[in-house]
Amino acid sequence: MSHRRALLLMLLVTLLWSTAGVVTRHLQDARGFELTFWRSAFTLVFLSMVLGWQRGPALFRQLLLAPHLVRFSGLCWAVMFTAFMLALKLTTVANVLVTMALAPLLTALFSRLFLHHKLPLRTWAAILLGSAGLAWMFNQQLDTHANLQGIAVALCVPLAAATNWCLLQHAGHALEAKHSDMPLALLLGALLSTVATLPLALPSQASVHDLSLLAGLGLFQLTLPCLLVVRLSRELSGAELSLLGLLEVIFGVLWAWLGAGEDPSSSTLVGGAMVLAALIGNELMARKISSPTVLPIVSTPNSRSQA
């Protein structure tokens, strides 16, 4: 897979991830942890169908015998699936999103510490500019008296994401047997998230309309993009995955504007422009550096005679 195609597919991943907010605006009765439970439960069903079709009856045995790398990644997915909703119960949306903007910085730091990857200065600059853009987007709504417990729970999301991107990258560059097991981590994460949120989701109030929307989220907002990002971890670095993941917030604002009538504020537009500038600038610099300089061919009498 070419790097350009991997980038385009990662854009699709963030576009699908970003649909959660606008879809939840159209729910009727489902509330709180019930959203997380049903979304995770439907994701568990769809992943079981896809992986069961690919692997057959051996799927359950492979899940039981999964290596520690897969189990650790599964735990990270479970934290990412559930901690976001829990943080929203404890503090404001703006505080959660600003905290999640730490993911690229944490990913770059973890990649440097644990994978010994040296990131170029342009990537560090893009990460800082993108994170600043997200902070600017929500600076007018930021609650200065936020519940510290909510911030602590929200911090679990970028920590788990940064750890997971590094695990995926490590497996993606390892032996074929290792990275072929990483989709099992998704299944394990969905299972853990479903089991953990079931007691908090009862009694269920979701209508048939709500269940259909949550099933759509389970398929298109989690199953499909998460399977794609596992594959893309072989082509893109952890820093690239996390940096491009910032687009989820930008797309989420656009979805809310188009599908729920929530007009973006001026700070949102300025912050979004900063994030896009960081992403585009990082890729343009990467292309400029990676493109070799082609020297013009000067024709000489000797070369003409040989031709």
PyMOL commands that set and color helices and strands:
alter all, ss='L'
color gray80, all
select helices_A, chain A and resi 3-17+20-24+33-55+58-64+68-90+93-100+103-114+121-137+148-172+176-179+182-201+208-232+238-244+247-260+266-290+301-306
alter helices_A, ss='H'
color red, helices_A
deselect
rebuild
show_as cartoon
